[in-house]
Amino acid sequence: MSDAQPEPDASAGTLPTLTKAVYALGDHTINLGLASMLFIYPFFLTDVAGIAATTAAFVPLVGRFADAFSDPLMGRFSDRSQWKYGRRRPYFLIGMVPFGLSFAALWWNTEGMAEQDAANFYTALYVLFSLSMTVIAVPYLAIIPEMTSSYDERTSLNAWRAVGAIFGALLAAAAVRPIAGFFGGGAEGFQKAGLALGVWIMMVWPFIHRVTFERPPSTAAPDDGLLKSIGTLVRHLAFVRLTGIYIFGRIAIDLTSTMFLYYFTWWLGRPEDFGWTLGLFLACVALSMPMWNAISRHVDKHTIFILGAASWVGSQALLFLAQPDWPRWWIFVGAAIGGVGYAAADMIPWSMLGEVVDEDELRTGQRREGVYFGLFMFLRKLGGASAVALALYVLGLSGYVGGDEVTSQPEESIITIRVLTAVVPAGFVALAALLARGFPITRARHAEILAELETRRAQATS
């Protein structure tokens, strides 16, 4: 494929619809991987691979910690890369094959291995998968502020990206187990399903490489060390606050996602409803994105986040109150309410981060998208990994018993599943909404930042 880059409308900062749609395929594959690790993989480890929950807890913990610590480094590398075709785009082609193959290997059949050996095997593969995803994901996200400087267009691009992510999660929720069943089920079925999806994950990245572009940096690449750069970032109060907003929201969705299949299997007693409910949730997320995107053109972004968080908390309350003998449609209604709220809570922080990067350029004179997005992902993954590992460990301590032949769980495990699915996540969403109140970079403030940057650049050119 040609490496010629499309010419954007630099004055308006607008992007063609086709560019947004193809760009969204990137987060589709990333979220397919991440959602599979959240929705299906813990259950795969405990109930297919036969690893105790207390042992299985350390598989994602180690893998995601390695992933988290690699994010700021990858951001730094992409900020300082000086390749002919850009700082970010070449990594899409470098990382796509390891990304797809490592995902496929995660589902390998370890039948016959000792339990601890199997756990070590899956942990090593999780680390490899996480590192290869970092090579692609950090440059992929860091390129957003370079493709447009428009306050509203960034929201639009992130809405498209979020829709792609939703369809990735939907594919993980709706297809991994059925594909495994199509191939015979059990460990062998999951192994073949992983291989099929791993091939799909690799296929889209040459097209994303083709449609994306990078503007020439308006300032020199950062010349201070990584630790000094991070020190500057953590003193940037708007960034610290936005990071808290995002981390609390992501911990909430990570916990619910991890426990959801356990919730449907052992509390409601309807594991067949898992895919339908999650599919409805994700469909409502995707369908409500245009609505939130339209509202965001008239309302500041932090207000959109608060509105979405309120809807999301209501859905979590319904999850906790639901009883096994309730009509199925109650859970479906709760999923729809939660999907509408989560759409705003997931999309908005990524859009807000572009404005934070612009403010940092005004403060420091340096353009550091890679470090900002890398540290953002680092802290998000560190929080999510810790929360998920702790949840699985607590589930194991409650007496949870894994395996294909288990027909019941202790009462303590059922209560633990309900609390970790609904109550604890709702608390984190509420904390995120409190942090979002009065966020300092409003639409008006961002317009002032851009005007000051343009004046500075004009003076530098003169």
C-alpha positions in Angstrom: 0.0 0.0 0.0 1.1 3.5 -0.7 2.3 5.6 2.2 0.9 8.8 0.8 -1.1 10.5 3.5 -4.5 12.2 3.0 -4.7 15.9 3.1 -7.0 17.1 5.9 -8.8 20.4 6.0 -6.2 22.1 8.3 -8.2 25.2 8.9 -11.4 23.6 10.0 -9.7 20.5 11.5 -12.4 18.3 9.9 -11.9 14.7 8.9 -13.6 12.6 6.2 -16.2 10.1 7.4 -14.3 7.2 5.8 -11.1 8.2 7.7 -13.0 8.1 11.0 -14.7 4.8 10.1 -11.4 3.0 9.2 -9.6 4.6 12.1 -12.3 3.1 14.4 -11.3 -0.4 13.3 -8.1 0.0 15.4 -9.9 0.2 18.7 -12.2 -2.5 17.4 -9.3 -4.9 17.4 -7.8 -3.5 20.6 -11.1 -3.8 22.5 -11.7 -7.2 21.1 -8.5 -8.3 22.8 -9.2 -6.4 26.0 -12.9 -7.4 26.3 -12.0 -11.0 25.7 -9.6 -10.8 28.6 -12.3 -9.2 30.8 -15.5 -10.9 29.8 -14.3 -14.4 29.0 -10.7 -15.1 30.0 -11.1 -15.2 33.8 -14.0 -17.7 33.3 -11.8 -19.6 30.8 -9.0 -19.9 33.4 -11.1 -21.1 36.2 -13.8 -23.2 34.5 -12.1 -24.4 31.3 -8.4 -24.6 32.2 -9.3 -25.6 35.7 -7.1 -23.1 37.6 -8.1 -22.1 41.1 -9.5 -18.5 41.3 -6.8 -17.5 43.8 -4.1 -18.7 41.4 -5.9 -17.4 38.3 -6.0 -13.9 39.8 -2.3 -13.4 39.3 -2.4 -14.2 35.5 -4.1 -10.9 34.5 -2.3 -9.0 37.3 1.2 -9.8 36.1 0.2 -9.4 32.4 -1.5 -6.1 32.9 1.2 -4.7 35.2 3.8 -5.4 32.5 1.4 -3.7 30.0 1.0 -0.7 32.2 4.7 -0.1 32.8 5.4 -0.3 29.1 2.8 2.4 28.1 4.8 5.5 29.2 7.9 4.0 27.6 6.1 3.4 24.3 4.7 6.9 24.4 8.1 8.3 24.9 9.5 6.2 22.0 6.7 7.4 19.6 7.2 11.1 20.7 10.9 10.9 19.8 10.7 8.7 16.7 12.0 10.3 13.6 11.0 7.9 10.8 10.2 9.0 7.2 6.5 8.1 7.5 5.9 9.6 10.9 6.3 9.1 14.7 3.2 7.0 15.2 2.0 5.2 12.0 5.0 2.8 11.5 4.2 1.1 14.8 0.9 -0.1 13.4 2.7 -2.4 10.9 5.4 -3.3 13.4 3.0 -4.5 16.1 0.2 -6.1 14.2 1.6 -9.6 13.8 2.8 -10.1 17.4 -0.5 -8.7 18.5 -2.6 -11.2 16.6 -0.4 -14.2 17.3 -0.1 -13.6 21.0 -3.9 -13.3 21.3 -4.3 -16.6 19.6 -1.7 -18.3 21.8 -3.5 -17.2 25.0 -6.2 -19.8 24.4 -3.8 -22.7 23.9 -4.9 -26.0 25.4 -2.8 -26.9 28.4 -4.6 -30.1 29.2 -2.1 -32.4 31.0 -0.1 -29.6 32.5 0.1 -29.2 36.3 -2.0 -26.4 37.5 0.8 -24.0 38.4 2.7 -24.8 35.2 -0.5 -23.9 33.2 -0.9 -20.7 35.2 2.8 -19.7 34.5 2.3 -20.5 30.8 -0.8 -18.3 30.5 0.9 -15.5 32.5 3.9 -15.5 30.1 1.5 -15.3 27.1 -0.5 -12.6 28.8 2.6 -10.5 29.2 3.6 -11.0 25.5 0.1 -10.1 24.4 0.0 -7.0 26.6 3.4 -5.7 25.3 2.6 -6.3 21.7 -0.7 -4.5 22.1 1.1 -1.5 23.7 3.3 -1.1 20.6 0.1 -0.5 18.6 -2.3 1.1 21.1 -0.3 4.0 22.5 0.7 5.5 19.1 -2.8 4.8 17.8 -4.4 6.9 20.6 -1.6 9.5 20.6 -2.2 10.3 16.9 -5.7 11.7 17.7 -4.7 15.3 18.7 -2.4 15.4 15.6 -5.2 14.5 13.2 -7.4 17.4 14.3 -7.1 20.3 16.8 -10.9 21.0 16.8 -12.7 20.7 20.2 -15.8 19.2 18.6 -14.0 17.1 15.9 -11.9 15.4 18.5 -15.2 14.4 20.2 -16.5 13.1 16.9 -13.4 11.1 16.2 -13.4 9.6 19.7 -17.1 8.8 19.2 -16.3 6.8 16.1 -13.4 5.1 17.9 -15.7 4.3 20.8 -18.2 2.7 18.4 -15.4 0.6 17.0 -14.4 -0.4 20.5 -18.0 -1.4 21.3 -18.3 -3.7 18.3 -15.0 -5.2 19.4 -16.4 -5.9 22.8 -19.6 -7.1 21.3 -17.6 -9.6 19.2 -15.8 -10.8 22.3 -19.0 -11.3 24.2 -21.1 -12.8 21.5 -18.6 -14.7 19.4 -15.8 -16.2 21.5 -17.9 -18.8 23.3 -20.1 -19.7 20.3 -17.0 -20.1 18.0 -15.5 -22.3 20.6 -18.7 -24.3 20.7 -18.7 -24.5 16.9 -15.3 -26.1 17.1 -16.3 -28.7 19.6 -16.2 -26.7 22.9 -13.9 -27.2 25.8 -10.2 -26.4 25.7 -9.8 -27.5 22.0 -12.7 -25.3 20.9 -11.3 -22.2 22.7 -7.9 -22.8 21.1 -9.4 -22.8 17.6 -11.6 -19.8 18.4 -8.5 -17.9 19.6 -6.7 -18.6 16.3 -9.6 -17.4 14.2 -10.0 -14.2 16.1 -6.2 -13.6 16.2 -6.1 -13.6 12.4 -8.9 -11.0 12.3 -7.0 -8.8 14.7 -4.1 -8.6 12.4 -6.0 -7.9 9.1 -7.2 -4.4 9.7 -4.0 -2.5 10.6 -2.6 -2.0 7.0 -5.9 -0.1 6.2 -5.6 2.0 9.4 -2.0 2.8 8.5 -3.2 4.0 5.1 -5.9 6.4 6.2 -4.2 8.0 9.2 -1.8 10.9 9.0 0.4 13.1 11.2 0.9 16.8 11.1 4.5 18.0 11.3 5.2 18.7 15.0 4.7 22.4 15.8 7.3 22.2 18.5 10.5 20.2 19.0 10.3 16.7 20.4 10.7 16.7 24.2 14.4 16.5 25.2 14.0 15.9 28.9 14.2 12.4 30.4 11.2 10.2 30.8 11.1 10.5 34.6 11.3 14.3 34.3 8.5 14.3 31.7 6.3 12.2 34.0 7.1 14.5 36.9 5.9 17.5 34.9 2.7 15.6 34.0 1.8 14.7 37.5 2.1 18.4 38.5 -0.4 19.2 35.7 -3.5 19.5 37.9 -6.0 19.1 35.0 -4.3 15.9 33.9 -4.3 14.5 37.4 -8.0 15.2 37.8 -8.9 13.8 34.4 -6.8 10.7 35.1 -8.8 10.1 38.3 -12.1 10.5 36.4 -11.1 8.0 33.8 -9.4 5.4 36.2 -12.4 5.3 38.5 -14.7 4.7 35.5 -12.5 2.0 34.0 -12.1 0.2 37.3 -15.9 0.1 37.5 -16.4 -1.4 34.0 -13.5 -3.8 34.5 -15.0 -5.2 37.7 -18.5 -5.6 36.2 -17.1 -7.1 33.0 -15.0 -9.6 34.9 -17.8 -10.7 37.2 -20.7 -10.6 34.6 -20.5 -14.2 33.4 -20.2 -15.4 37.0 -23.2 -13.2 37.9 -25.4 -14.7 35.2 -24.2 -18.3 35.8 -24.4 -18.5 39.6 -26.8 -15.7 40.8 -29.4 -15.5 38.1 -29.0 -19.1 36.9 -29.3 -18.0 33.3 -25.8 -18.1 31.7 -27.5 -18.2 28.3 -28.7 -14.6 28.9 -25.1 -13.3 29.3 -24.5 -12.8 25.6 -27.9 -11.3 25.0 -27.6 -8.8 27.9 -24.1 -7.8 27.1 -25.0 -7.5 23.5 -27.9 -5.2 24.3 -25.7 -3.1 26.6 -23.0 -2.7 23.9 -25.6 -1.9 21.2 -27.1 0.8 23.4 -23.6 2.2 23.9 -23.0 2.4 20.1 -26.5 3.8 19.3 -26.2 6.5 21.9 -22.8 7.8 20.8 -24.3 10.1 18.1 -26.7 11.5 20.7 -23.9 12.3 23.2 -21.7 13.6 20.3 -24.5 16.0 19.3 -25.1 17.1 22.9 -21.4 17.7 23.4 -21.5 20.5 20.7 -23.6 22.5 23.1 -22.6 21.3 26.6 -19.1 21.1 28.2 -17.6 17.7 28.2 -17.3 17.2 31.9 -21.1 17.8 32.2 -21.7 15.1 29.6 -19.6 12.7 31.8 -21.7 13.5 34.9 -24.9 12.9 33.0 -23.7 9.6 31.7 -22.4 8.5 35.2 -25.8 9.1 36.8 -27.4 6.8 34.3 -24.7 4.2 34.8 -25.1 4.2 38.6 -28.8 3.6 38.2 -28.1 0.5 36.1 -25.6 -0.8 38.7 -28.3 -0.4 41.4 -30.7 -2.5 39.3 -28.1 -5.2 38.9 -27.7 -5.5 42.6 -31.4 -5.5 43.3 -32.3 -8.1 40.6 -33.5 -11.5 41.7 -33.4 -14.8 39.9 -37.2 -14.9 39.6 -37.5 -11.5 38.1 -38.7 -11.3 34.5 -35.8 -11.3 32.1 -36.8 -8.0 30.6 -35.9 -6.2 33.9 -32.2 -7.1 33.3 -32.5 -6.0 29.6 -33.9 -2.6 30.7 -31.0 -2.2 33.1 -28.5 -3.1 30.4 -30.0 -0.4 28.1 -29.9 2.3 30.8 -26.3 1.4 31.7 -25.3 1.3 28.0 -26.5 4.9 27.4 -24.6 6.2 30.5 -21.5 4.2 29.9 -21.2 5.6 26.3 -20.6 9.1 27.6 -18.4 8.0 30.5 -16.1 6.0 28.2 -15.9 8.5 25.2 -15.5 11.8 26.9 -12.3 11.4 29.0 -10.3 10.5 25.8 -11.7 13.5 24.1 -10.8 15.7 27.1 -7.2 14.5 27.1 -6.5 16.3 23.8 -7.3 19.6 25.4 -5.1 18.7 28.4 -2.2 18.1 25.9 -2.9 21.5 24.3 -2.7 23.2 27.7 0.6 21.4 28.4 2.1 22.8 25.2 1.0 26.3 26.4 2.6 25.6 29.8 5.9 24.0 28.7 6.4 24.7 25.0 6.6 21.0 24.3 4.2 18.7 22.4 4.0 15.3 24.3 1.0 13.4 23.2 2.8 10.1 23.4 3.9 10.5 27.1 0.4 11.8 28.1 -1.5 9.0 26.4 1.0 6.5 27.6 0.8 7.6 31.2 -2.9 7.8 31.0 -3.1 4.2 29.8 -0.4 3.1 32.4 -2.4 4.4 35.3 -5.7 3.1 33.9 -4.3 -0.4 33.4 -2.6 -0.4 36.8 -5.8 0.5 38.5 -7.9 -2.0 36.5 -5.4 -4.8 36.8 -5.2 -4.4 40.6 -9.0 -4.2 40.9 -9.6 -7.3 38.8 -6.9 -9.4 40.5 -8.2 -8.4 43.9 -11.8 -9.3 42.9 -10.7 -12.8 41.6 -8.7 -13.3 44.8 -11.6 -12.3 47.0 -13.8 -14.6 45.0 -11.4 -17.5 45.6 -11.3 -16.7 49.4 -15.1 -16.8 49.5 -14.9 -20.5 48.6 -15.6 -20.3 44.9 -15.2 -23.7 43.2 -14.3 -23.8 39.5 -14.5 -26.6 36.9 -16.9 -27.9 34.3 -18.7 -30.3 36.7 -19.6 -27.9 39.5 -23.3 -27.4 40.0 -23.5 -24.9 42.9 -21.4 -22.4 44.9 -21.3 -21.4 48.5 -23.6 -18.6 49.7 -20.6 -16.4 50.5 -19.4 -16.7 46.9 -22.8 -15.7 45.5 -22.9 -12.6 47.7 -19.3 -11.7 46.7 -20.3 -12.0 43.0 -23.3 -9.7 43.5 -21.3 -7.0 45.4 -18.3 -7.1 43.0 -20.6 -6.9 40.0 -22.8 -4.0 41.1 -22.1 -2.3 44.4 -18.3 -1.7 44.2 -18.4 -0.5 40.6 -21.2 1.9 41.4 -19.1 3.5 44.1 -16.2 4.1 41.7 -18.5 5.7 39.1 -19.9 8.0 41.7 -16.3 9.1 42.7 -15.5 9.8 39.0 -18.6 12.0 38.7 -17.5 14.0 41.8 -14.1 14.6 40.3 -15.7 15.7 37.0 -17.5 18.6 38.6 -16.0 21.9 37.7 -13.3 20.5 35.4 -11.2 23.6 34.5 -10.7 23.1 30.7 -14.1 24.1 29.3 -14.9 24.8 25.6 -14.3 28.6 26.2 -11.0 27.9 28.0 -9.8 25.6 25.2 -10.5 28.3 22.6 -8.3 30.7 24.6 -5.6 28.0 24.7 -5.6 27.5 21.0 -5.6 31.3 20.3 -2.6 31.7 22.6 -0.8 28.8 20.9 -1.4 30.3 17.5 -0.1 33.7 18.6 3.0 32.0 20.0 3.7 30.0 16.8 3.2 33.1 14.6 5.7 35.0 16.7 8.2 32.1 16.5 7.8 32.0 12.7 8.4 35.7 12.5 
